[in-house]
Amino acid sequence: MFVLTKEEKRVICFVMLAILVGLAVKEYRRNHPVSTAAQPGLKQSLRKQPEAKPRQKSTPAPSASAP
């Protein structure tokens, strides 16, 4: 069969563990949907953000009487 080094076995175990955790999270989210009433800001944050308007200068123009 295959002869794998300790490091190769560790990498394979890590990849398999990552896949299993990903599947578990996917199933959990499928079986426990998030209600929008519990998090009203969630829908708002997922909408397309309006484009930013150009900002005006916040510093006042220098006056003639300033020293």
Steps between C-alpha positions, in 0.01 A plus 500: 500500500627851577767585747443850633724706721378637831467848349296372204265314734457816704414704188245242386341496846482880504335514157247232596425678828449832316258333258306338785475827694383678185228240442393520863470880482306473174252254652465706817419813301254308284316367806519822705402789271559853626180694558514860377289614797782407736756697299331795326830651387603189306271557201594864488871423496455250213329751273703684242652804658422834332790664330682756710444866424805722456601651830515873549785669678431514872755775570369855468661734251756736656354843571670830421493610866704204621850594617 
